[in-house]
Amino acid sequence: MTHKLAFALRLLVIAQILAGVVNIFLLAPTWMQLLHLLLADLVWIVMVLYAASLLAVESEPARESISSNALRAPAG
């Protein structure tokens, strides 16, 4: 899932840059401004989902090591 989100984020950023350039060349028609804003929202949503998936993947091994250490009897 993380790789798919990373790929989607790359595509959206490229599309956002292209939409910005087209927006400038077309002298900012309303439909282009709305498309540019929609892409910005999608970039933000995918970035948050990507960050959450990265944090979830990184925290799983730590959670497993904590639970295995908690099951060990104290040495003493």
PDB file of N, CA, C, O and CB in Angstrom:
ATOM      1  N   MET A   1       0.821  -1.194   0.000  1.00  0.00           N
ATOM      2  CA  MET A   1       0.000   0.000   0.000  1.00  0.00           C
ATOM      3  C   MET A   1       0.866   1.259   0.000  1.00  0.00           C
ATOM      4  O   MET A   1       0.530   2.257  -0.637  1.00  0.00           O
ATOM      5  CB  MET A   1      -0.935  -0.002   1.205  1.00  0.00           C
ATOM      6  N   THR A   2       1.976   1.197   0.718  1.00  0.00           N
ATOM      7  CA  THR A   2       2.852   2.360   0.809  1.00  0.00           C
ATOM      8  C   THR A   2       3.437   2.713  -0.553  1.00  0.00           C
ATOM      9  O   THR A   2       3.550   3.890  -0.894  1.00  0.00           O
ATOM     10  CB  THR A   2       3.974   2.103   1.813  1.00  0.00           C
ATOM     11  N   HIS A   3       3.807   1.702  -1.329  1.00  0.00           N
ATOM     12  CA  HIS A   3       4.390   1.959  -2.646  1.00  0.00           C
ATOM     13  C   HIS A   3       3.365   2.567  -3.596  1.00  0.00           C
ATOM     14  O   HIS A   3       3.696   3.439  -4.400  1.00  0.00           O
ATOM     15  CB  HIS A   3       4.951   0.667  -3.242  1.00  0.00           C
ATOM     16  N   LYS A   4       2.130   2.109  -3.503  1.00  0.00           N
ATOM     17  CA  LYS A   4       1.074   2.669  -4.354  1.00  0.00           C
ATOM     18  C   LYS A   4       0.815   4.131  -4.010  1.00  0.00           C
ATOM     19  O   LYS A   4       0.614   4.959  -4.898  1.00  0.00           O
ATOM     20  CB  LYS A   4      -0.224   1.857  -4.209  1.00  0.00           C
ATOM     21  N   LEU A   5       0.822   4.441  -2.716  1.00  0.00           N
ATOM     22  CA  LEU A   5       0.611   5.829  -2.303  1.00  0.00           C
ATOM     23  C   LEU A   5       1.779   6.714  -2.724  1.00  0.00           C
ATOM     24  O   LEU A   5       1.578   7.863  -3.117  1.00  0.00           O
ATOM     25  CB  LEU A   5       0.413   5.910  -0.788  1.00  0.00           C
ATOM     26  N   ALA A   6       2.994   6.185  -2.643  1.00  0.00           N
ATOM     27  CA  ALA A   6       4.158   6.957  -3.076  1.00  0.00           C
ATOM     28  C   ALA A   6       4.086   7.242  -4.569  1.00  0.00           C
ATOM     29  O   ALA A   6       4.392   8.349  -5.013  1.00  0.00           O
ATOM     30  CB  ALA A   6       5.458   6.210  -2.740  1.00  0.00           C
ATOM     31  N   PHE A   7       3.683   6.245  -5.337  1.00  0.00           N
ATOM     32  CA  PHE A   7       3.547   6.430  -6.782  1.00  0.00           C
ATOM     33  C   PHE A   7       2.446   7.444  -7.093  1.00  0.00           C
ATOM     34  O   PHE A   7       2.622   8.314  -7.946  1.00  0.00           O
ATOM     35  CB  PHE A   7       3.246   5.084  -7.474  1.00  0.00           C
ATOM     36  N   ALA A   8       1.316   7.330  -6.402  1.00  0.00           N
ATOM     37  CA  ALA A   8       0.210   8.271  -6.607  1.00  0.00           C
ATOM     38  C   ALA A   8       0.633   9.683  -6.236  1.00  0.00           C
ATOM     39  O   ALA A   8       0.257  10.642  -6.911  1.00  0.00           O
ATOM     40  CB  ALA A   8      -1.020   7.853  -5.783  1.00  0.00           C
ATOM     41  N   LEU A   9       1.406   9.818  -5.176  1.00  0.00           N
ATOM     42  CA  LEU A   9       1.871  11.142  -4.758  1.00  0.00           C
ATOM     43  C   LEU A   9       2.787  11.752  -5.813  1.00  0.00           C
ATOM     44  O   LEU A   9       2.682  12.941  -6.116  1.00  0.00           O
ATOM     45  CB  LEU A   9       2.602  11.054  -3.409  1.00  0.00           C
ATOM     46  N   ARG A  10       3.679  10.948  -6.370  1.00  0.00           N
ATOM     47  CA  ARG A  10       4.554  11.450  -7.441  1.00  0.00           C
ATOM     48  C   ARG A  10       3.749  11.927  -8.640  1.00  0.00           C
ATOM     49  O   ARG A  10       4.002  13.004  -9.181  1.00  0.00           O
ATOM     50  CB  ARG A  10       5.539  10.364  -7.880  1.00  0.00           C
ATOM     51  N   LEU A  11       2.781  11.121  -9.049  1.00  0.00           N
ATOM     52  CA  LEU A  11       1.952  11.501 -10.199  1.00  0.00           C
ATOM     53  C   LEU A  11       1.157  12.772  -9.925  1.00  0.00           C
ATOM     54  O   LEU A  11       1.048  13.643 -10.789  1.00  0.00           O
ATOM     55  CB  LEU A  11       1.000  10.365 -10.562  1.00  0.00           C
ATOM     56  N   LEU A  12       0.606  12.872  -8.730  1.00  0.00           N
ATOM     57  CA  LEU A  12      -0.182  14.056  -8.397  1.00  0.00           C
ATOM     58  C   LEU A  12       0.670  15.318  -8.340  1.00  0.00           C
ATOM     59  O   LEU A  12       0.223  16.384  -8.763  1.00  0.00           O
ATOM     60  CB  LEU A  12      -0.885  13.856  -7.073  1.00  0.00           C
ATOM     61  N   VAL A  13       1.876  15.211  -7.828  1.00  0.00           N
ATOM     62  CA  VAL A  13       2.759  16.386  -7.776  1.00  0.00           C
ATOM     63  C   VAL A  13       3.126  16.828  -9.188  1.00  0.00           C
ATOM     64  O   VAL A  13       3.138  18.023  -9.484  1.00  0.00           O
ATOM     65  CB  VAL A  13       4.041  16.077  -6.960  1.00  0.00           C
ATOM     66  N   ILE A  14       3.424  15.874 -10.054  1.00  0.00           N
ATOM     67  CA  ILE A  14       3.733  16.221 -11.447  1.00  0.00           C
ATOM     68  C   ILE A  14       2.517  16.855 -12.117  1.00  0.00           C
ATOM     69  O   ILE A  14       2.648  17.854 -12.823  1.00  0.00           O
ATOM     70  CB  ILE A  14       4.186  14.967 -12.236  1.00  0.00           C
ATOM     71  N   ALA A  15       1.334  16.278 -11.897  1.00  0.00           N
ATOM     72  CA  ALA A  15       0.110  16.842 -12.474  1.00  0.00           C
ATOM     73  C   ALA A  15      -0.158  18.238 -11.923  1.00  0.00           C
ATOM     74  O   ALA A  15      -0.616  19.118 -12.652  1.00  0.00           O
ATOM     75  CB  ALA A  15      -1.091  15.925 -12.192  1.00  0.00           C
ATOM     76  N   GLN A  16       0.125  18.442 -10.645  1.00  0.00           N
ATOM     77  CA  GLN A  16      -0.083  19.757 -10.029  1.00  0.00           C
ATOM     78  C   GLN A  16       0.842  20.802 -10.651  1.00  0.00           C
ATOM     79  O   GLN A  16       0.419  21.926 -10.918  1.00  0.00           O
ATOM     80  CB  GLN A  16       0.149  19.683  -8.507  1.00  0.00           C
ATOM     81  N   ILE A  17       2.082  20.441 -10.877  1.00  0.00           N
ATOM     82  CA  ILE A  17       3.029  21.374 -11.503  1.00  0.00           C
ATOM     83  C   ILE A  17       2.602  21.688 -12.929  1.00  0.00           C
ATOM     84  O   ILE A  17       2.608  22.846 -13.346  1.00  0.00           O
ATOM     85  CB  ILE A  17       4.459  20.792 -11.493  1.00  0.00           C
ATOM     86  N   LEU A  18       2.232  20.652 -13.673  1.00  0.00           N
ATOM     87  CA  LEU A  18       1.770  20.874 -15.048  1.00  0.00           C
ATOM     88  C   LEU A  18       0.511  21.737 -15.080  1.00  0.00           C
ATOM     89  O   LEU A  18       0.384  22.618 -15.930  1.00  0.00           O
ATOM     90  CB  LEU A  18       1.501  19.534 -15.742  1.00  0.00           C
ATOM     91  N   ALA A  19      -0.410  21.489 -14.167  1.00  0.00           N
ATOM     92  CA  ALA A  19      -1.630  22.300 -14.111  1.00  0.00           C
ATOM     93  C   ALA A  19      -1.300  23.750 -13.779  1.00  0.00           C
ATOM     94  O   ALA A  19      -1.942  24.665 -14.295  1.00  0.00           O
ATOM     95  CB  ALA A  19      -2.612  21.729 -13.071  1.00  0.00           C
ATOM     96  N   GLY A  20      -0.320  23.964 -12.933  1.00  0.00           N
ATOM     97  CA  GLY A  20       0.093  25.334 -12.610  1.00  0.00           C
ATOM     98  C   GLY A  20       0.676  26.052 -13.809  1.00  0.00           C
ATOM     99  O   GLY A  20       0.395  27.229 -14.033  1.00  0.00           O
ATOM    100  N   VAL A  21       1.489  25.344 -14.582  1.00  0.00           N
ATOM    101  CA  VAL A  21       2.082  25.946 -15.787  1.00  0.00           C
ATOM    102  C   VAL A  21       0.997  26.257 -16.815  1.00  0.00           C
ATOM    103  O   VAL A  21       0.985  27.337 -17.404  1.00  0.00           O
ATOM    104  CB  VAL A  21       3.148  25.002 -16.403  1.00  0.00           C
ATOM    105  N   VAL A  22       0.090  25.309 -17.027  1.00  0.00           N
ATOM    106  CA  VAL A  22      -1.015  25.537 -17.971  1.00  0.00           C
ATOM    107  C   VAL A  22      -1.892  26.682 -17.485  1.00  0.00           C
ATOM    108  O   VAL A  22      -2.375  27.481 -18.287  1.00  0.00           O
ATOM    109  CB  VAL A  22      -1.863  24.251 -18.151  1.00  0.00           C
ATOM    110  N   ASN A  23      -2.095  26.760 -16.191  1.00  0.00           N
ATOM    111  CA  ASN A  23      -2.878  27.838 -15.595  1.00  0.00           C
ATOM    112  C   ASN A  23      -2.280  29.202 -15.940  1.00  0.00           C
ATOM    113  O   ASN A  23      -3.011  30.144 -16.245  1.00  0.00           O
ATOM    114  CB  ASN A  23      -2.957  27.663 -14.072  1.00  0.00           C
ATOM    115  N   ILE A  24      -0.978  29.304 -15.892  1.00  0.00           N
ATOM    116  CA  ILE A  24      -0.304  30.567 -16.220  1.00  0.00           C
ATOM    117  C   ILE A  24      -0.447  30.881 -17.703  1.00  0.00           C
ATOM    118  O   ILE A  24      -0.761  32.012 -18.075  1.00  0.00           O
ATOM    119  CB  ILE A  24       1.189  30.504 -15.833  1.00  0.00           C
ATOM    120  N   PHE A  25      -0.216  29.880 -18.550  1.00  0.00           N
ATOM    121  CA  PHE A  25      -0.276  30.129 -19.996  1.00  0.00           C
ATOM    122  C   PHE A  25      -1.685  30.443 -20.491  1.00  0.00           C
ATOM    123  O   PHE A  25      -1.848  31.195 -21.452  1.00  0.00           O
ATOM    124  CB  PHE A  25       0.259  28.932 -20.744  1.00  0.00           C
ATOM    125  N   LEU A  26      -2.699  29.879 -19.849  1.00  0.00           N
ATOM    126  CA  LEU A  26      -4.078  30.145 -20.263  1.00  0.00           C
ATOM    127  C   LEU A  26      -4.666  31.372 -19.563  1.00  0.00           C
ATOM    128  O   LEU A  26      -5.855  31.662 -19.699  1.00  0.00           O
ATOM    129  CB  LEU A  26      -4.947  28.929 -19.982  1.00  0.00           C
ATOM    130  N   LEU A  27      -3.834  32.081 -18.823  1.00  0.00           N
ATOM    131  CA  LEU A  27      -4.252  33.278 -18.087  1.00  0.00           C
ATOM    132  C   LEU A  27      -5.352  32.962 -17.068  1.00  0.00           C
ATOM    133  O   LEU A  27      -6.296  33.733 -16.898  1.00  0.00           O
ATOM    134  CB  LEU A  27      -4.741  34.354 -19.064  1.00  0.00           C
ATOM    135  N   ALA A  28      -5.219  31.852 -16.417  1.00  0.00           N
ATOM    136  CA  ALA A  28      -6.019  31.432 -15.266  1.00  0.00           C
ATOM    137  C   ALA A  28      -7.523  31.434 -15.485  1.00  0.00           C
ATOM    138  O   ALA A  28      -8.239  32.187 -14.825  1.00  0.00           O
ATOM    139  CB  ALA A  28      -5.712  32.304 -14.126  1.00  0.00           C
ATOM    140  N   PRO A  29      -8.019  30.598 -16.407  1.00  0.00           N
ATOM    141  CA  PRO A  29      -9.480  30.476 -16.506  1.00  0.00           C
ATOM    142  C   PRO A  29     -10.034  29.771 -15.258  1.00  0.00           C
ATOM    143  O   PRO A  29      -9.318  29.035 -14.580  1.00  0.00           O
ATOM    144  CB  PRO A  29      -9.881  29.693 -17.798  1.00  0.00           C
ATOM    145  N   THR A  30     -11.285  30.002 -14.978  1.00  0.00           N
ATOM    146  CA  THR A  30     -11.896  29.482 -13.753  1.00  0.00           C
ATOM    147  C   THR A  30     -11.803  27.963 -13.668  1.00  0.00           C
ATOM    148  O   THR A  30     -11.482  27.427 -12.607  1.00  0.00           O
ATOM    149  CB  THR A  30     -13.353  29.912 -13.672  1.00  0.00           C
ATOM    150  N   TRP A  31     -12.075  27.264 -14.756  1.00  0.00           N
ATOM    151  CA  TRP A  31     -12.041  25.804 -14.719  1.00  0.00           C
ATOM    152  C   TRP A  31     -10.636  25.294 -14.410  1.00  0.00           C
ATOM    153  O   TRP A  31     -10.474  24.266 -13.752  1.00  0.00           O
ATOM    154  CB  TRP A  31     -12.531  25.225 -16.050  1.00  0.00           C
ATOM    155  N   MET A  32      -9.621  26.016 -14.887  1.00  0.00           N
ATOM    156  CA  MET A  32      -8.242  25.590 -14.631  1.00  0.00           C
ATOM    157  C   MET A  32      -7.860  25.861 -13.179  1.00  0.00           C
ATOM    158  O   MET A  32      -7.141  25.070 -12.568  1.00  0.00           O
ATOM    159  CB  MET A  32      -7.263  26.310 -15.584  1.00  0.00           C
ATOM    160  N   GLN A  33      -8.327  26.951 -12.638  1.00  0.00           N
ATOM    161  CA  GLN A  33      -8.064  27.243 -11.227  1.00  0.00           C
ATOM    162  C   GLN A  33      -8.697  26.182 -10.330  1.00  0.00           C
ATOM    163  O   GLN A  33      -8.097  25.742  -9.349  1.00  0.00           O
ATOM    164  CB  GLN A  33      -8.599  28.640 -10.855  1.00  0.00           C
ATOM    165  N   LEU A  34      -9.923  25.777 -10.685  1.00  0.00           N
ATOM    166  CA  LEU A  34     -10.597  24.739  -9.900  1.00  0.00           C
ATOM    167  C   LEU A  34      -9.874  23.398 -10.003  1.00  0.00           C
ATOM    168  O   LEU A  34      -9.763  22.672  -9.014  1.00  0.00           O
ATOM    169  CB  LEU A  34     -12.047  24.584 -10.364  1.00  0.00           C
ATOM    170  N   LEU A  35      -9.386  23.071 -11.185  1.00  0.00           N
ATOM    171  CA  LEU A  35      -8.612  21.837 -11.357  1.00  0.00           C
ATOM    172  C   LEU A  35      -7.328  21.887 -10.531  1.00  0.00           C
ATOM    173  O   LEU A  35      -6.952  20.903  -9.895  1.00  0.00           O
ATOM    174  CB  LEU A  35      -8.278  21.610 -12.846  1.00  0.00           C
ATOM    175  N   HIS A  36      -6.665  23.030 -10.546  1.00  0.00           N
ATOM    176  CA  HIS A  36      -5.430  23.215  -9.788  1.00  0.00           C
ATOM    177  C   HIS A  36      -5.701  23.056  -8.284  1.00  0.00           C
ATOM    178  O   HIS A  36      -4.914  22.430  -7.575  1.00  0.00           O
ATOM    179  CB  HIS A  36      -4.814  24.608 -10.087  1.00  0.00           C
ATOM    180  N   LEU A  37      -6.803  23.618  -7.805  1.00  0.00           N
ATOM    181  CA  LEU A  37      -7.167  23.485  -6.390  1.00  0.00           C
ATOM    182  C   LEU A  37      -7.558  22.047  -6.043  1.00  0.00           C
ATOM    183  O   LEU A  37      -7.227  21.557  -4.963  1.00  0.00           O
ATOM    184  CB  LEU A  37      -8.322  24.436  -6.048  1.00  0.00           C
ATOM    185  N   LEU A  38      -8.251  21.378  -6.944  1.00  0.00           N
ATOM    186  CA  LEU A  38      -8.606  19.980  -6.722  1.00  0.00           C
ATOM    187  C   LEU A  38      -7.351  19.116  -6.612  1.00  0.00           C
ATOM    188  O   LEU A  38      -7.258  18.252  -5.739  1.00  0.00           O
ATOM    189  CB  LEU A  38      -9.509  19.468  -7.857  1.00  0.00           C
ATOM    190  N   LEU A  39      -6.400  19.351  -7.491  1.00  0.00           N
ATOM    191  CA  LEU A  39      -5.144  18.598  -7.431  1.00  0.00           C
ATOM    192  C   LEU A  39      -4.397  18.879  -6.131  1.00  0.00           C
ATOM    193  O   LEU A  39      -3.799  17.973  -5.550  1.00  0.00           O
ATOM    194  CB  LEU A  39      -4.253  18.943  -8.634  1.00  0.00           C
ATOM    195  N   ALA A  40      -4.430  20.124  -5.673  1.00  0.00           N
ATOM    196  CA  ALA A  40      -3.775  20.462  -4.405  1.00  0.00           C
ATOM    197  C   ALA A  40      -4.412  19.699  -3.246  1.00  0.00           C
ATOM    198  O   ALA A  40      -3.711  19.200  -2.366  1.00  0.00           O
ATOM    199  CB  ALA A  40      -3.851  21.980  -4.145  1.00  0.00           C
ATOM    200  N   ASP A  41      -5.735  19.611  -3.248  1.00  0.00           N
ATOM    201  CA  ASP A  41      -6.423  18.844  -2.204  1.00  0.00           C
ATOM    202  C   ASP A  41      -6.053  17.369  -2.273  1.00  0.00           C
ATOM    203  O   ASP A  41      -5.823  16.736  -1.242  1.00  0.00           O
ATOM    204  CB  ASP A  41      -7.941  19.009  -2.332  1.00  0.00           C
ATOM    205  N   LEU A  42      -5.996  16.826  -3.468  1.00  0.00           N
ATOM    206  CA  LEU A  42      -5.638  15.417  -3.629  1.00  0.00           C
ATOM    207  C   LEU A  42      -4.200  15.153  -3.188  1.00  0.00           C
ATOM    208  O   LEU A  42      -3.917  14.121  -2.580  1.00  0.00           O
ATOM    209  CB  LEU A  42      -5.825  14.986  -5.083  1.00  0.00           C
ATOM    210  N   VAL A  43      -3.292  16.078  -3.491  1.00  0.00           N
ATOM    211  CA  VAL A  43      -1.900  15.936  -3.042  1.00  0.00           C
ATOM    212  C   VAL A  43      -1.862  15.884  -1.517  1.00  0.00           C
ATOM    213  O   VAL A  43      -1.172  15.042  -0.942  1.00  0.00           O
ATOM    214  CB  VAL A  43      -1.017  17.111  -3.573  1.00  0.00           C
ATOM    215  N   TRP A  44      -2.592  16.771  -0.865  1.00  0.00           N
ATOM    216  CA  TRP A  44      -2.608  16.817   0.593  1.00  0.00           C
ATOM    217  C   TRP A  44      -3.172  15.517   1.177  1.00  0.00           C
ATOM    218  O   TRP A  44      -2.598  14.957   2.111  1.00  0.00           O
ATOM    219  CB  TRP A  44      -3.432  18.019   1.079  1.00  0.00           C
ATOM    220  N   ILE A  45      -4.287  15.041   0.634  1.00  0.00           N
ATOM    221  CA  ILE A  45      -4.918  13.819   1.142  1.00  0.00           C
ATOM    222  C   ILE A  45      -3.987  12.621   0.978  1.00  0.00           C
ATOM    223  O   ILE A  45      -3.814  11.837   1.911  1.00  0.00           O
ATOM    224  CB  ILE A  45      -6.250  13.556   0.415  1.00  0.00           C
ATOM    225  N   VAL A  46      -3.391  12.477  -0.193  1.00  0.00           N
ATOM    226  CA  VAL A  46      -2.501  11.338  -0.440  1.00  0.00           C
ATOM    227  C   VAL A  46      -1.241  11.452   0.416  1.00  0.00           C
ATOM    228  O   VAL A  46      -0.712  10.437   0.869  1.00  0.00           O
ATOM    229  CB  VAL A  46      -2.124  11.255  -1.939  1.00  0.00           C
ATOM    230  N   MET A  47      -0.754  12.674   0.644  1.00  0.00           N
ATOM    231  CA  MET A  47       0.432  12.851   1.477  1.00  0.00           C
ATOM    232  C   MET A  47       0.152  12.428   2.923  1.00  0.00           C
ATOM    233  O   MET A  47       0.994  11.792   3.557  1.00  0.00           O
ATOM    234  CB  MET A  47       0.904  14.315   1.431  1.00  0.00           C
ATOM    235  N   VAL A  48      -1.012  12.776   3.438  1.00  0.00           N
ATOM    236  CA  VAL A  48      -1.380  12.377   4.800  1.00  0.00           C
ATOM    237  C   VAL A  48      -1.525  10.855   4.889  1.00  0.00           C
ATOM    238  O   VAL A  48      -1.043  10.243   5.842  1.00  0.00           O
ATOM    239  CB  VAL A  48      -2.698  13.070   5.233  1.00  0.00           C
ATOM    240  N   LEU A  49      -2.182  10.247   3.909  1.00  0.00           N
ATOM    241  CA  LEU A  49      -2.330   8.789   3.901  1.00  0.00           C
ATOM    242  C   LEU A  49      -0.975   8.091   3.787  1.00  0.00           C
ATOM    243  O   LEU A  49      -0.741   7.071   4.435  1.00  0.00           O
ATOM    244  CB  LEU A  49      -3.240   8.354   2.745  1.00  0.00           C
ATOM    245  N   TYR A  50      -0.089   8.642   2.966  1.00  0.00           N
ATOM    246  CA  TYR A  50       1.248   8.072   2.795  1.00  0.00           C
ATOM    247  C   TYR A  50       2.042   8.156   4.103  1.00  0.00           C
ATOM    248  O   TYR A  50       2.689   7.188   4.502  1.00  0.00           O
ATOM    249  CB  TYR A  50       2.003   8.802   1.662  1.00  0.00           C
ATOM    250  N   ALA A  51       1.990   9.302   4.757  1.00  0.00           N
ATOM    251  CA  ALA A  51       2.697   9.456   6.031  1.00  0.00           C
ATOM    252  C   ALA A  51       2.139   8.501   7.081  1.00  0.00           C
ATOM    253  O   ALA A  51       2.898   7.903   7.844  1.00  0.00           O
ATOM    254  CB  ALA A  51       2.598  10.907   6.530  1.00  0.00           C
ATOM    255  N   ALA A  52       0.824   8.356   7.123  1.00  0.00           N
ATOM    256  CA  ALA A  52       0.206   7.437   8.084  1.00  0.00           C
ATOM    257  C   ALA A  52       0.607   5.991   7.802  1.00  0.00           C
ATOM    258  O   ALA A  52       0.853   5.221   8.731  1.00  0.00           O
ATOM    259  CB  ALA A  52      -1.324   7.572   8.047  1.00  0.00           C
ATOM    260  N   SER A  53       0.674   5.623   6.530  1.00  0.00           N
ATOM    261  CA  SER A  53       1.069   4.249   6.205  1.00  0.00           C
ATOM    262  C   SER A  53       2.539   4.006   6.536  1.00  0.00           C
ATOM    263  O   SER A  53       2.904   2.907   6.955  1.00  0.00           O
ATOM    264  CB  SER A  53       0.809   3.956   4.719  1.00  0.00           C
ATOM    265  N   LEU A  54       3.380   5.014   6.354  1.00  0.00           N
ATOM    266  CA  LEU A  54       4.790   4.859   6.732  1.00  0.00           C
ATOM    267  C   LEU A  54       4.940   4.696   8.237  1.00  0.00           C
ATOM    268  O   LEU A  54       5.713   3.858   8.701  1.00  0.00           O
ATOM    269  CB  LEU A  54       5.609   6.063   6.252  1.00  0.00           C
ATOM    270  N   LEU A  55       4.209   5.489   8.992  1.00  0.00           N
ATOM    271  CA  LEU A  55       4.287   5.378  10.448  1.00  0.00           C
ATOM    272  C   LEU A  55       3.738   4.039  10.930  1.00  0.00           C
ATOM    273  O   LEU A  55       4.263   3.467  11.885  1.00  0.00           O
ATOM    274  CB  LEU A  55       3.523   6.526  11.110  1.00  0.00           C
ATOM    275  N   ALA A  56       2.706   3.540  10.292  1.00  0.00           N
ATOM    276  CA  ALA A  56       2.136   2.251  10.681  1.00  0.00           C
ATOM    277  C   ALA A  56       3.106   1.117  10.389  1.00  0.00           C
ATOM    278  O   ALA A  56       3.227   0.191  11.192  1.00  0.00           O
ATOM    279  CB  ALA A  56       0.812   2.010   9.955  1.00  0.00           C
ATOM    280  N   VAL A  57       3.789   1.169   9.270  1.00  0.00           N
ATOM    281  CA  VAL A  57       4.752   0.122   8.905  1.00  0.00           C
ATOM    282  C   VAL A  57       5.945   0.159   9.841  1.00  0.00           C
ATOM    283  O   VAL A  57       6.436  -0.895  10.246  1.00  0.00           O
ATOM    284  CB  VAL A  57       5.217   0.285   7.444  1.00  0.00           C
ATOM    285  N   GLU A  58       6.428   1.351  10.198  1.00  0.00           N
ATOM    286  CA  GLU A  58       7.597   1.452  11.061  1.00  0.00           C
ATOM    287  C   GLU A  58       7.287   1.075  12.499  1.00  0.00           C
ATOM    288  O   GLU A  58       8.175   0.595  13.203  1.00  0.00           O
ATOM    289  CB  GLU A  58       8.154   2.849  11.013  1.00  0.00           C
ATOM    290  N   SER A  59       6.061   1.274  12.958  1.00  0.00           N
ATOM    291  CA  SER A  59       5.754   1.002  14.359  1.00  0.00           C
ATOM    292  C   SER A  59       5.461  -0.471  14.625  1.00  0.00           C
ATOM    293  O   SER A  59       5.536  -0.896  15.778  1.00  0.00           O
ATOM    294  CB  SER A  59       4.578   1.837  14.795  1.00  0.00           C
ATOM    295  N   GLU A  60       5.134  -1.259  13.622  1.00  0.00           N
ATOM    296  CA  GLU A  60       4.816  -2.671  13.841  1.00  0.00           C
ATOM    297  C   GLU A  60       5.992  -3.468  14.400  1.00  0.00           C
ATOM    298  O   GLU A  60       5.795  -4.198  15.372  1.00  0.00           O
ATOM    299  CB  GLU A  60       4.357  -3.295  12.548  1.00  0.00           C
ATOM    300  N   PRO A  61       7.210  -3.375  13.844  1.00  0.00           N
ATOM    301  CA  PRO A  61       8.322  -4.134  14.438  1.00  0.00           C
ATOM    302  C   PRO A  61       8.634  -3.683  15.865  1.00  0.00           C
ATOM    303  O   PRO A  61       8.984  -4.504  16.712  1.00  0.00           O
ATOM    304  CB  PRO A  61       9.572  -3.993  13.573  1.00  0.00           C
ATOM    305  N   ALA A  62       8.510  -2.400  16.131  1.00  0.00           N
ATOM    306  CA  ALA A  62       8.777  -1.914  17.481  1.00  0.00           C
ATOM    307  C   ALA A  62       7.757  -2.477  18.458  1.00  0.00           C
ATOM    308  O   ALA A  62       8.113  -2.850  19.576  1.00  0.00           O
ATOM    309  CB  ALA A  62       8.760  -0.378  17.519  1.00  0.00           C
ATOM    310  N   ARG A  63       6.509  -2.542  18.057  1.00  0.00           N
ATOM    311  CA  ARG A  63       5.453  -3.072  18.910  1.00  0.00           C
ATOM    312  C   ARG A  63       5.714  -4.549  19.211  1.00  0.00           C
ATOM    313  O   ARG A  63       5.495  -5.000  20.335  1.00  0.00           O
ATOM    314  CB  ARG A  63       4.071  -2.888  18.244  1.00  0.00           C
ATOM    315  N   GLU A  64       6.178  -5.302  18.212  1.00  0.00           N
ATOM    316  CA  GLU A  64       6.458  -6.722  18.415  1.00  0.00           C
ATOM    317  C   GLU A  64       7.614  -6.920  19.383  1.00  0.00           C
ATOM    318  O   GLU A  64       7.555  -7.814  20.227  1.00  0.00           O
ATOM    319  CB  GLU A  64       6.769  -7.399  17.082  1.00  0.00           C
ATOM    320  N   SER A  65       8.667  -6.109  19.283  1.00  0.00           N
ATOM    321  CA  SER A  65       9.809  -6.272  20.180  1.00  0.00           C
ATOM    322  C   SER A  65       9.442  -5.872  21.599  1.00  0.00           C
ATOM    323  O   SER A  65       9.943  -6.466  22.554  1.00  0.00           O
ATOM    324  CB  SER A  65      11.000  -5.446  19.690  1.00  0.00           C
ATOM    325  N   ILE A  66       8.581  -4.879  21.756  1.00  0.00           N
ATOM    326  CA  ILE A  66       8.150  -4.480  23.095  1.00  0.00           C
ATOM    327  C   ILE A  66       7.336  -5.595  23.736  1.00  0.00           C
ATOM    328  O   ILE A  66       7.532  -5.907  24.910  1.00  0.00           O
ATOM    329  CB  ILE A  66       7.326  -3.176  23.041  1.00  0.00           C
ATOM    330  N   SER A  67       6.426  -6.197  22.980  1.00  0.00           N
ATOM    331  CA  SER A  67       5.596  -7.262  23.556  1.00  0.00           C
ATOM    332  C   SER A  67       6.427  -8.501  23.869  1.00  0.00           C
ATOM    333  O   SER A  67       6.146  -9.184  24.853  1.00  0.00           O
ATOM    334  CB  SER A  67       4.454  -7.627  22.599  1.00  0.00           C
ATOM    335  N   SER A  68       7.431  -8.810  23.069  1.00  0.00           N
ATOM    336  CA  SER A  68       8.265  -9.977  23.362  1.00  0.00           C
ATOM    337  C   SER A  68       9.149  -9.714  24.575  1.00  0.00           C
ATOM    338  O   SER A  68       9.416 -10.637  25.344  1.00  0.00           O
ATOM    339  CB  SER A  68       9.130 -10.343  22.144  1.00  0.00           C
ATOM    340  N   ASN A  69       9.609  -8.483  24.764  1.00  0.00           N
ATOM    341  CA  ASN A  69      10.399  -8.153  25.948  1.00  0.00           C
ATOM    342  C   ASN A  69       9.537  -8.165  27.204  1.00  0.00           C
ATOM    343  O   ASN A  69      10.029  -8.496  28.283  1.00  0.00           O
ATOM    344  CB  ASN A  69      11.064  -6.786  25.781  1.00  0.00           C
ATOM    345  N   ALA A  70       8.277  -7.814  27.084  1.00  0.00           N
ATOM    346  CA  ALA A  70       7.386  -7.794  28.244  1.00  0.00           C
ATOM    347  C   ALA A  70       7.076  -9.207  28.725  1.00  0.00           C
ATOM    348  O   ALA A  70       6.782  -9.402  29.904  1.00  0.00           O
ATOM    349  CB  ALA A  70       6.086  -7.059  27.905  1.00  0.00           C
ATOM    350  N   LEU A  71       7.137 -10.191  27.837  1.00  0.00           N
ATOM    351  CA  LEU A  71       6.827 -11.567  28.210  1.00  0.00           C
ATOM    352  C   LEU A  71       7.983 -12.258  28.922  1.00  0.00           C
ATOM    353  O   LEU A  71       7.775 -13.263  29.602  1.00  0.00           O
ATOM    354  CB  LEU A  71       6.447 -12.353  26.985  1.00  0.00           C
ATOM    355  N   ARG A  72       9.175 -11.743  28.779  1.00  0.00           N
ATOM    356  CA  ARG A  72      10.330 -12.355  29.435  1.00  0.00           C
ATOM    357  C   ARG A  72      10.270 -12.107  30.941  1.00  0.00           C
ATOM    358  O   ARG A  72       9.833 -11.054  31.406  1.00  0.00           O
ATOM    359  CB  ARG A  72      11.652 -11.800  28.847  1.00  0.00           C
ATOM    360  N   ALA A  73      10.717 -13.097  31.668  1.00  0.00           N
ATOM    361  CA  ALA A  73      10.763 -12.956  33.123  1.00  0.00           C
ATOM    362  C   ALA A  73      11.939 -12.066  33.497  1.00  0.00           C
ATOM    363  O   ALA A  73      12.988 -12.120  32.855  1.00  0.00           O
ATOM    364  CB  ALA A  73      10.877 -14.343  33.819  1.00  0.00           C
ATOM    365  N   PRO A  74      11.775 -11.252  34.526  1.00  0.00           N
ATOM    366  CA  PRO A  74      12.891 -10.394  34.936  1.00  0.00           C
ATOM    367  C   PRO A  74      14.069 -11.237  35.443  1.00  0.00           C
ATOM    368  O   PRO A  74      13.890 -12.223  36.157  1.00  0.00           O
ATOM    369  CB  PRO A  74      12.434  -9.404  36.032  1.00  0.00           C
ATOM    370  N   ALA A  75      15.262 -10.821  35.055  1.00  0.00           N
ATOM    371  CA  ALA A  75      16.467 -11.541  35.470  1.00  0.00           C
ATOM    372  C   ALA A  75      16.869 -11.042  36.844  1.00  0.00           C
ATOM    373  O   ALA A  75      17.278  -9.891  36.996  1.00  0.00           O
ATOM    374  CB  ALA A  75      17.631 -11.351  34.443  1.00  0.00           C
ATOM    375  N   GLY A  76      16.758 -11.885  37.823  1.00  0.00           N
ATOM    376  CA  GLY A  76      17.174 -11.382  39.116  1.00  0.00           C
ATOM    377  C   GLY A  76      16.796 -12.193  40.226  1.00  0.00           C
ATOM    378  O   GLY A  76      17.101 -11.854  41.370  1.00  0.00           O
TER     379      GLY A  76
END
